[in-house]
Amino acid sequence: MIGGQTCTRACRFCSVAHDRKPAPPDPAEPEGLAQAIAEMRIAYAVITVVNRDDMDDEGAAHYRACLDAVHRTAPAVGLEFLGSDMAGNEPALAAMLDGAPLKVFAHNVETVERLTHNVRDRRASFRRSLRILEASRELRPDLMTKSSIMVGLGETDQDLTAAMQSLRGVGVELLTLGQYLAPSPNHYPVAAFVTPERFEAWAAEATAMGFLAVAAGPMVRSSFRAGTLYDEAVRRRDAGIL
């Protein structure tokens, strides 16, 4: 996670510290991140961020500097960027994505549309998240797009079906579904623990909708086996399976 240790949003599901005016991003972070990834000798890395609503470009220039530094230092590493909704700032998104050394642009809708106002910060919206995913495809059609939904927050099957259809409607190709676990008693409460069988049914439904790769299960998180999921999507895409 880059951009600092403090987020400008206070989503009810998240345990990351939040403040309206966090410290500026560390200018040494891009090179430090690049060195850390090189030393880990990994083949694929997911770089995620805190929201930086306090910055004019929502943190885009810093995020891009981090991506470029990693690519310079470890050019063989596949990169997936799990970004914020950029507060809807599409010019900042465009500047960040232009030529960025990425395989996947990801942004999580987190929950179904009906529960978004309850679960996420008041500045977030399901429709804005959809638009950022859609815009990323318009800007960089060569990239795959990805999103993640937590379940067990009180959603219905109909809610989840509608959310998945909305994601497919803006061209999202990779999807993860996982069980929500409250970080503390003060966070949004767990409404249900979903069975593995239900996850399997949802994964089958998502695949039938046209997602190229789906990871679904109680312990799945947005970066779960990310490189493997990407490789599966590439195989299916190249085989003409959609």
MIDRENGU-407921 format. One record per residue (C-alpha): residue number from 1; residue in three letters; y, z, x. Coordinates in nm, 4 decimals, always signed. Each point is the difference from the previous one (the first is absolute). Last residue first. Layout:
BEGIN
+-------+--------+----------+----------+----------+
| bavex | vextor |        Y |        Z |        X |
+-------+--------+----------+----------+----------+
|   NUM |    ALA |        Y |        Z |        X |
...
+-------+--------+----------+----------+----------+
REM end
This chain:
BEGIN
+-------+--------+----------+----------+----------+
| bavex | vextor |        Y |        Z |        X |
+-------+--------+----------+----------+----------+
|   242 |    LEU |  -1.5032 |  -2.3180 |  -1.6008 |
|   241 |    ILE |  -0.2765 |  -0.1117 |  +0.2349 |
|   240 |    GLY |  +0.1055 |  -0.3096 |  +0.1935 |
|   239 |    ALA |  -0.2167 |  +0.0867 |  +0.2990 |
|   238 |    ASP |  +0.3117 |  +0.0414 |  +0.2128 |
|   237 |    ARG |  +0.1415 |  +0.2449 |  -0.2541 |
|   236 |    ARG |  -0.3245 |  +0.1947 |  -0.0201 |
|   235 |    ARG |  -0.0289 |  +0.0259 |  +0.3766 |
|   234 |    VAL |  +0.3669 |  +0.0928 |  +0.0376 |
|   233 |    ALA |  -0.0324 |  +0.2694 |  -0.2669 |
|   232 |    GLU |  -0.3009 |  +0.1513 |  +0.1738 |
|   231 |    ASP |  +0.1872 |  +0.0051 |  +0.3306 |
|   230 |    TYR |  +0.2939 |  +0.1771 |  -0.1660 |
|   229 |    LEU |  -0.2269 |  +0.2629 |  -0.1530 |
|   228 |    THR |  -0.1663 |  +0.0584 |  +0.3369 |
|   227 |    GLY |  +0.3375 |  +0.0437 |  +0.1684 |
|   226 |    ALA |  +0.1173 |  +0.2426 |  -0.2656 |
|   225 |    ARG |  -0.3059 |  +0.2211 |  +0.0041 |
|   224 |    PHE |  +0.1887 |  +0.2375 |  -0.2335 |
|   223 |    SER |  +0.3745 |  -0.0478 |  +0.0589 |
|   222 |    SER |  +0.0986 |  +0.0563 |  -0.3642 |
|   221 |    ARG |  -0.2461 |  +0.2854 |  -0.0478 |
|   220 |    VAL |  -0.3616 |  -0.0031 |  -0.1110 |
|   219 |    MET |  -0.1729 |  +0.3384 |  -0.0257 |
|   218 |    PRO |  -0.0898 |  -0.0145 |  -0.3702 |
|   217 |    GLY |  -0.0836 |  -0.3702 |  +0.0067 |
|   216 |    ALA |  +0.1442 |  -0.3501 |  -0.0185 |
|   215 |    ALA |  +0.0576 |  -0.2559 |  +0.2753 |
|   214 |    VAL |  +0.0761 |  -0.3482 |  -0.1318 |
|   213 |    ALA |  +0.0156 |  -0.3378 |  +0.1731 |
|   212 |    LEU |  +0.1072 |  -0.3452 |  -0.1193 |
|   211 |    PHE |  +0.1474 |  +0.1257 |  -0.3262 |
|   210 |    GLY |  -0.0739 |  -0.2660 |  -0.2620 |
|   209 |    MET |  -0.0180 |  +0.1811 |  -0.3318 |
|   208 |    ALA |  -0.3806 |  +0.0150 |  +0.0297 |
|   207 |    THR |  +0.0434 |  +0.1934 |  +0.3235 |
|   206 |    ALA |  +0.2237 |  +0.2505 |  -0.1769 |
|   205 |    GLU |  -0.2549 |  +0.0488 |  -0.2789 |
|   204 |    ALA |  -0.2812 |  +0.0487 |  +0.2506 |
|   203 |    ALA |  +0.2086 |  +0.2560 |  +0.1882 |
|   202 |    TRP |  +0.0796 |  +0.1771 |  -0.3288 |
|   201 |    ALA |  -0.3692 |  +0.0232 |  -0.0855 |
|   200 |    GLU |  -0.0842 |  +0.1344 |  +0.3454 |
|   199 |    PHE |  +0.2767 |  +0.2587 |  -0.0274 |
|   198 |    ARG |  -0.1412 |  +0.1110 |  -0.3336 |
|   197 |    GLU |  -0.3437 |  +0.0397 |  +0.1553 |
|   196 |    PRO |  +0.1438 |  +0.2084 |  +0.2842 |
|   195 |    THR |  +0.1264 |  +0.2468 |  -0.2624 |
|   194 |    VAL |  +0.3709 |  +0.0723 |  -0.0473 |
|   193 |    PHE |  +0.1309 |  +0.3533 |  +0.0330 |
|   192 |    ALA |  +0.2569 |  +0.0531 |  -0.2731 |
|   191 |    ALA |  +0.3566 |  +0.1185 |  -0.0670 |
|   190 |    VAL |  +0.0840 |  +0.1075 |  +0.3550 |
|   189 |    PRO |  +0.3338 |  +0.1806 |  -0.0078 |
|   188 |    TYR |  +0.3230 |  -0.1398 |  +0.1489 |
|   187 |    HIS |  +0.0973 |  +0.2212 |  +0.2907 |
|   186 |    ASN |  +0.0779 |  +0.3724 |  +0.0024 |
|   185 |    PRO |  -0.3667 |  +0.1032 |  +0.0083 |
|   184 |    SER |  -0.0270 |  -0.1847 |  +0.3334 |
|   183 |    PRO |  -0.0933 |  -0.3407 |  +0.1455 |
|   182 |    ALA |  -0.1308 |  -0.1158 |  -0.3407 |
|   181 |    LEU |  -0.2991 |  -0.2305 |  +0.0404 |
|   180 |    TYR |  +0.0195 |  -0.3472 |  -0.1560 |
|   179 |    GLN |  -0.3272 |  -0.1933 |  +0.0074 |
|   178 |    GLY |  +0.0174 |  -0.3460 |  +0.1498 |
|   177 |    LEU |  +0.0487 |  -0.3662 |  -0.0895 |
|   176 |    THR |  +0.0762 |  -0.2591 |  +0.2678 |
|   175 |    LEU |  +0.1094 |  -0.3562 |  -0.0635 |
|   174 |    LEU |  +0.0409 |  -0.3157 |  +0.2083 |
|   173 |    GLU |  +0.1137 |  -0.3363 |  -0.1399 |
|   172 |    VAL |  +0.3352 |  +0.0709 |  -0.1679 |
|   171 |    GLY |  +0.1320 |  -0.3210 |  -0.1544 |
|   170 |    VAL |  +0.2770 |  +0.1244 |  -0.2277 |
|   169 |    GLY |  -0.2213 |  -0.0255 |  -0.3089 |
|   168 |    ARG |  -0.2880 |  +0.1544 |  +0.1919 |
|   167 |    LEU |  +0.2039 |  +0.3186 |  +0.0272 |
|   166 |    SER |  +0.0867 |  -0.0108 |  -0.3701 |
|   165 |    GLN |  -0.3655 |  -0.0517 |  -0.0909 |
|   164 |    MET |  -0.0937 |  +0.3031 |  +0.2104 |
|   163 |    ALA |  +0.2608 |  +0.2125 |  -0.1764 |
|   162 |    ALA |  -0.1106 |  -0.1208 |  -0.3453 |
|   161 |    THR |  -0.3641 |  +0.0800 |  +0.0774 |
|   160 |    LEU |  +0.1034 |  +0.3430 |  +0.1252 |
|   159 |    ASP |  +0.1955 |  +0.0853 |  -0.3126 |
|   158 |    GLN |  -0.2820 |  -0.1258 |  -0.2237 |
|   157 |    ASP |  -0.2507 |  +0.2161 |  +0.1860 |
|   156 |    THR |  +0.2297 |  +0.2942 |  -0.0682 |
|   155 |    GLU |  +0.2251 |  +0.1734 |  +0.2520 |
|   154 |    GLY |  +0.0265 |  +0.3783 |  +0.0209 |
|   153 |    LEU |  +0.0497 |  +0.0445 |  +0.3735 |
|   152 |    GLY |  -0.3673 |  -0.0401 |  +0.0912 |
|   151 |    VAL |  +0.0629 |  -0.3338 |  +0.1665 |
|   150 |    MET |  +0.2121 |  -0.0973 |  +0.2998 |
|   149 |    ILE |  +0.0941 |  -0.3675 |  +0.0227 |
|   148 |    SER |  +0.0405 |  -0.2070 |  +0.3153 |
|   147 |    SER |  +0.1635 |  -0.3299 |  +0.0847 |
|   146 |    LYS |  -0.0566 |  -0.2986 |  +0.2272 |
|   145 |    THR |  +0.1578 |  -0.3315 |  +0.0855 |
|   144 |    MET |  -0.1425 |  -0.2655 |  +0.2321 |
|   143 |    LEU |  +0.2442 |  -0.1759 |  +0.2267 |
|   142 |    ASP |  +0.0430 |  -0.3773 |  +0.0346 |
|   141 |    PRO |  +0.2175 |  -0.0116 |  -0.3129 |
|   140 |    ARG |  +0.2702 |  +0.1884 |  +0.1929 |
|   139 |    LEU |  +0.3280 |  +0.0118 |  -0.1919 |
|   138 |    GLU |  -0.1416 |  -0.0817 |  -0.3429 |
|   137 |    ARG |  -0.2977 |  +0.2254 |  +0.0619 |
|   136 |    SER |  +0.2267 |  +0.2863 |  +0.1098 |
|   135 |    ALA |  +0.2115 |  -0.0569 |  -0.3098 |
|   134 |    GLU |  -0.3004 |  +0.0519 |  -0.2276 |
|   133 |    LEU |  -0.0921 |  +0.3257 |  +0.1700 |
|   132 |    ILE |  +0.3615 |  +0.1177 |  -0.0186 |
|   131 |    ARG |  +0.0147 |  -0.1085 |  -0.3664 |
|   130 |    LEU |  -0.3115 |  +0.1948 |  -0.0925 |
|   129 |    SER |  +0.1458 |  +0.3126 |  +0.1584 |
|   128 |    ARG |  +0.3226 |  -0.0504 |  -0.1922 |
|   127 |    ARG |  -0.1994 |  -0.0359 |  -0.3220 |
|   126 |    PHE |  -0.1950 |  +0.3211 |  +0.0574 |
|   125 |    SER |  +0.3184 |  +0.1939 |  +0.0643 |
|   124 |    ALA |  +0.1187 |  +0.2287 |  +0.2752 |
|   123 |    ARG |  +0.3379 |  +0.1726 |  +0.0007 |
|   122 |    ARG |  -0.1309 |  +0.2814 |  -0.2243 |
|   121 |    ASP |  -0.2517 |  +0.0952 |  +0.2688 |
|   120 |    ARG |  -0.3605 |  -0.0722 |  -0.0959 |
|   119 |    VAL |  -0.2447 |  +0.1834 |  -0.2251 |
|   118 |    ASN |  +0.1722 |  +0.0524 |  -0.3350 |
|   117 |    HIS |  +0.2072 |  -0.3209 |  -0.0046 |
|   116 |    THR |  -0.2995 |  -0.2016 |  +0.1226 |
|   115 |    LEU |  -0.2386 |  +0.1284 |  -0.2654 |
|   114 |    ARG |  +0.0237 |  -0.2894 |  -0.2485 |
|   113 |    GLU |  +0.0116 |  -0.2592 |  +0.2810 |
|   112 |    VAL |  -0.3294 |  +0.1022 |  +0.1573 |
|   111 |    THR |  +0.0010 |  +0.1912 |  +0.3276 |
|   110 |    GLU |  +0.0715 |  -0.0423 |  +0.3717 |
|   109 |    VAL |  +0.1799 |  -0.3390 |  -0.0254 |
|   108 |    ASN |  -0.0804 |  -0.0204 |  +0.3698 |
|   107 |    HIS |  +0.1595 |  -0.2547 |  +0.2290 |
|   106 |    ALA |  -0.1961 |  -0.2067 |  +0.2475 |
|   105 |    PHE |  +0.0899 |  -0.2982 |  +0.2163 |
|   104 |    VAL |  -0.3064 |  -0.1285 |  +0.1816 |
|   103 |    LYS |  -0.0649 |  -0.2122 |  +0.3120 |
|   102 |    LEU |  +0.3236 |  +0.0776 |  +0.1803 |
|   101 |    PRO |  +0.1961 |  -0.1080 |  +0.3073 |
|   100 |    ALA |  +0.3410 |  -0.0129 |  -0.1764 |
|    99 |    GLY |  +0.1477 |  -0.3516 |  -0.0030 |
|    98 |    ASP |  +0.2455 |  +0.0896 |  -0.2773 |
|    97 |    LEU |  -0.1551 |  +0.3085 |  -0.1591 |
|    96 |    MET |  +0.2681 |  +0.2533 |  +0.0915 |
|    95 |    ALA |  +0.2926 |  -0.2289 |  -0.0704 |
|    94 |    ALA |  -0.1495 |  -0.1007 |  -0.3350 |
|    93 |    LEU |  -0.0597 |  +0.3613 |  -0.1007 |
|    92 |    ALA |  +0.3605 |  +0.0830 |  +0.0869 |
|    91 |    PRO |  +0.1174 |  -0.2953 |  -0.2114 |
|    90 |    GLU |  -0.2318 |  +0.1247 |  -0.2789 |
|    89 |    ASN |  +0.1518 |  +0.3474 |  -0.0293 |
|    88 |    GLY |  -0.1958 |  +0.1264 |  -0.3026 |
|    87 |    ALA |  +0.0204 |  +0.3581 |  +0.1217 |
|    86 |    MET |  -0.2040 |  -0.1251 |  +0.2970 |
|    85 |    ASP |  -0.3096 |  +0.0436 |  -0.2226 |
|    84 |    SER |  -0.1578 |  +0.1749 |  +0.2976 |
|    83 |    GLY |  -0.2314 |  -0.1640 |  +0.2505 |
|    82 |    LEU |  -0.3620 |  -0.0001 |  +0.1037 |
|    81 |    PHE |  +0.0053 |  -0.2483 |  +0.2878 |
|    80 |    GLU |  -0.3345 |  -0.1357 |  +0.1157 |
|    79 |    LEU |  -0.0342 |  -0.1099 |  +0.3606 |
|    78 |    GLY |  -0.2944 |  -0.1611 |  +0.1781 |
|    77 |    VAL |  -0.0130 |  +0.1119 |  +0.3630 |
|    76 |    ALA |  -0.0370 |  -0.2829 |  +0.2522 |
|    75 |    PRO |  +0.3691 |  +0.0068 |  +0.0943 |
|    74 |    ALA |  -0.0116 |  +0.3600 |  +0.1272 |
|    73 |    THR |  +0.3258 |  +0.0642 |  +0.1883 |
|    72 |    ARG |  +0.2107 |  -0.2798 |  -0.1429 |
|    71 |    HIS |  -0.1555 |  +0.0343 |  -0.3453 |
|    70 |    VAL |  +0.0582 |  +0.3752 |  -0.0067 |
|    69 |    ALA |  +0.3628 |  -0.0453 |  +0.1017 |
|    68 |    ASP |  +0.0567 |  -0.2671 |  -0.2653 |
|    67 |    LEU |  -0.1402 |  +0.2184 |  -0.2761 |
|    66 |    CYS |  +0.2086 |  +0.2998 |  +0.1069 |
|    65 |    ALA |  +0.3188 |  -0.2055 |  +0.0230 |
|    64 |    ARG |  -0.0736 |  -0.1332 |  -0.3486 |
|    63 |    TYR |  -0.0228 |  +0.3514 |  -0.1405 |
|    62 |    HIS |  +0.3274 |  +0.0925 |  +0.1676 |
|    61 |    ALA |  +0.1761 |  -0.3057 |  -0.1412 |
|    60 |    ALA |  -0.1391 |  +0.0637 |  -0.3502 |
|    59 |    GLY |  +0.0990 |  +0.3674 |  -0.0264 |
|    58 |    GLU |  +0.1344 |  -0.0288 |  -0.3574 |
|    57 |    ASP |  +0.2521 |  -0.2590 |  +0.1316 |
|    56 |    ASP |  +0.3070 |  +0.2156 |  -0.0637 |
|    55 |    MET |  -0.1873 |  +0.3189 |  +0.0882 |
|    54 |    ASP |  -0.0190 |  +0.3099 |  -0.2217 |
|    53 |    ASP |  -0.2704 |  -0.1557 |  -0.2189 |
|    52 |    ARG |  -0.2342 |  +0.0390 |  +0.2969 |
|    51 |    ASN |  -0.3410 |  +0.0245 |  -0.1648 |
|    50 |    VAL |  -0.2675 |  +0.1176 |  +0.2446 |
|    49 |    VAL |  -0.2085 |  -0.2646 |  +0.1681 |
|    48 |    THR |  -0.3449 |  -0.1459 |  +0.0566 |
|    47 |    ILE |  -0.1590 |  -0.1849 |  +0.2891 |
|    46 |    VAL |  -0.3623 |  -0.1006 |  -0.0531 |
|    45 |    ALA |  -0.1733 |  -0.0988 |  +0.3218 |
|    44 |    TYR |  -0.2850 |  -0.2382 |  +0.0806 |
|    43 |    ALA |  -0.2061 |  -0.0613 |  +0.3146 |
|    42 |    ILE |  +0.0324 |  +0.3444 |  +0.1538 |
|    41 |    ARG |  +0.0288 |  +0.0800 |  +0.3683 |
|    40 |    MET |  +0.1590 |  +0.3418 |  -0.0681 |
|    39 |    GLU |  +0.2181 |  -0.0387 |  +0.3103 |
|    38 |    ALA |  +0.1597 |  -0.3174 |  -0.1337 |
|    37 |    ILE |  +0.0771 |  +0.1691 |  -0.3312 |
|    36 |    ALA |  +0.1655 |  +0.2939 |  +0.1758 |
|    35 |    GLN |  +0.2017 |  -0.2263 |  +0.2285 |
|    34 |    ALA |  +0.1326 |  -0.2029 |  -0.2894 |
|    33 |    LEU |  +0.0933 |  +0.3111 |  -0.1956 |
|    32 |    GLY |  +0.1909 |  +0.1403 |  +0.2968 |
|    31 |    GLU |  +0.1760 |  -0.3315 |  +0.0532 |
|    30 |    PRO |  +0.1124 |  -0.0214 |  -0.3622 |
|    29 |    GLU |  +0.0762 |  +0.3750 |  -0.0273 |
|    28 |    ALA |  +0.2513 |  +0.0225 |  +0.2858 |
|    27 |    PRO |  +0.2941 |  -0.0652 |  -0.2338 |
|    26 |    ASP |  -0.1127 |  +0.3008 |  -0.2097 |
|    25 |    PRO |  +0.0960 |  -0.0618 |  -0.3616 |
|    24 |    PRO |  +0.3139 |  +0.1813 |  -0.1137 |
|    23 |    ALA |  -0.0450 |  +0.3570 |  -0.1246 |
|    22 |    PRO |  -0.0579 |  +0.0292 |  -0.3724 |
|    21 |    LYS |  +0.2786 |  -0.0124 |  -0.2610 |
|    20 |    ARG |  -0.1281 |  +0.0466 |  -0.3573 |
|    19 |    ASP |  -0.2911 |  +0.2095 |  +0.1238 |
|    18 |    HIS |  -0.3769 |  -0.0130 |  -0.0408 |
|    17 |    ALA |  -0.3044 |  +0.1429 |  +0.1739 |
|    16 |    VAL |  -0.3207 |  -0.1989 |  -0.0517 |
|    15 |    SER |  -0.2357 |  +0.1740 |  -0.2451 |
|    14 |    CYS |  -0.0162 |  -0.2818 |  -0.2561 |
|    13 |    PHE |  -0.1148 |  -0.0014 |  -0.3639 |
|    12 |    ARG |  +0.3304 |  +0.1082 |  -0.1557 |
|    11 |    CYS |  +0.2039 |  -0.2664 |  +0.1795 |
|    10 |    ALA |  +0.3035 |  +0.1488 |  +0.1708 |
|     9 |    ARG |  +0.1849 |  -0.2852 |  +0.1666 |
|     8 |    THR |  +0.2168 |  -0.0129 |  +0.3114 |
|     7 |    CYS |  -0.3042 |  +0.0524 |  +0.2209 |
|     6 |    THR |  -0.0153 |  +0.2270 |  +0.3048 |
|     5 |    GLN |  -0.2265 |  -0.0411 |  +0.3022 |
|     4 |    GLY |  +0.1850 |  -0.2957 |  +0.1456 |
|     3 |    GLY |  +0.0072 |  -0.3762 |  -0.0461 |
|     2 |    ILE |  -0.3653 |  -0.0538 |  +0.0841 |
|     1 |    MET |  -0.3341 |  +0.1075 |  -0.1433 |
+-------+--------+----------+----------+----------+
REM end
